Amino acid sequence: MPDDIRSTLSGINNVINLLQSKLPMTSYIQAFLAVARHENESVDYYAKICGCSSGAMSKRLSELGDVSSRDRPGYGLLENPFNPMDRRLRMVRLSAKGRALAQWIAGMVQVRDRALVAIQL
């Protein structure tokens, strides 16, 4: 992912951290943004940077992926293929749908930022 998009997603993540205690859904947004910023990492890695347990992160990533933990279809935003170097591990990355969403979010934030700069001129 390009650095400008990664940086924008990081800024969004900072806002999510502030809202975390008030809105439970933000934990799913935070997980999605963590994967968008740092693809091909393990569940443990995302749990560590998001400040939650591996079990909680695994549930969030499953629901953002293909299968919800409640036997319903997931959102299809993530893929988690096996790590080719160690088949015991799964590495999480954005699906095509997830990549499109991340780029759309970053684009909307960039448009907002440009508008704010224009207003200040």
Number of C-alpha atoms within 10 A of each C-alpha: 13 8 9 11 20 19 14 20 22 18 14 17 21 11 12 19 14 11 14 15 11 8 10 10 13 18 20 18 16 24 22 25 24 22 23 24 22 16 16 18 17 19 24 15 17 25 19 12 11 17 11 13 13 16 12 12 22 18 17 23 28 21 22 23 23 18 16 17 14 10 8 10 14 18 16 18 22 25 20 20 13 13 15 10 7 8 10 8 15 17 18 23 25 25 16 13 12 22 16 13 16 24 18 13 16 21 14 13 17 15 12 12 13 11 11 11 10 9 8 6 5
